[in-house]
């Protein structure tokens, strides 16, 4: 079984290295459906797995000055309290005893479908917004995005929703967060959106993962095997990614996530 965990970590690490997404989206379903891990333990373990594998990205992006820390604080102002409240609710109602397996599986399915939709529709929606410049509805949306009195609370609320979703399913901090940032902060460059999204995802997944650990839903042995496989996998994937078109990889990943999400809901 240990070799299976190592290979799972390796495979997910390669996908993360190639596409930049797919860690929580792929690992949690693999643990639940591939290895029969209890959903709560799969989510808790995967949250810490995501925090460790993404942590190196913060340092690299911070050195290049592409993290928008004000946006990170806004997201965290919503996500971290929401995460703690969700953890308290799960703990108080017996998550460590497996009482919420169905809830977690449904939350995972919804999160996967939303993530796959974000991957498939992100570029299309951006194209529609550009093509329809001058349309009254598009002009109204652009004005909303430029109004700080609306943008700031909208970012905090978005963080809160991400905190709940990530704590329940370990999915959503990556692709969904990036799509929201793309809409709310249109002046941010692509690399800045990715960097800011990761800078928020690491503390979010770390707090959620440590909270799961406190209520007994993290398997530390499993985590160690996944990390041993994923770290070389990310290195391999980062080299393969420059040779395989992103236009092929992301739609393929999105379709896989959509199929797994539907399976979770059936």
Secondary structure, DSSP 8 states (H G I E B T S, - for coil): -HHHHHHHHHHHHHHHHHHS--HHHHHHHIIIIIH---HHHHHHHHHHHHHHHHHHHHHHHHHTT---HHHHHHHHHHHHHHHHHHHHHHHHTTGGGTTTHHHHHHHHHHHHHHHHHHHHHHHHHHHHHHHTTT-HHHHHHHHHHH-HHHHHHHHHHHHHHHHHHHHHHS-STTHHHHHHHHHH-TTS-HHHHHHHHHHHHHHHHHHHHHHHHHTT---HHHHHHHHHHHHHHHHHHHHHTTTS-HHHHHHHHHHHHHHHHHHHH-
